[in-house]
Amino acid sequence: YHIENSLFYLKSPGVFYDITIYDRWGNLIFNIKNIESGNPESGWSPDKSNIQSGVYVYYMKIYTSDKVIQKAGTVT
């Protein structure tokens, strides 16, 4: 178990982003907006969410200086 594996956040510094995480049944687990990237303390920590191991769906909106990038995927 490595602490880096227990955090989910955007590591590339210099942009802001929004992140929303749902469980496999569609229940909202985590939602935060306007996070500064590169800061692990502002991202999602499954340990702090008091959830079971499993697959979770994330939606991320990244705001760069010239466009908005949308990403979606799963995290286990």
Protein Blocks (a to p, Z undefined) as FASTA:
>chain_A
ZZklmcccdfbghiacddddddfkopafbdcehiaehiaklmccfklnopaedddddddd
dddfkbccddddddZZ
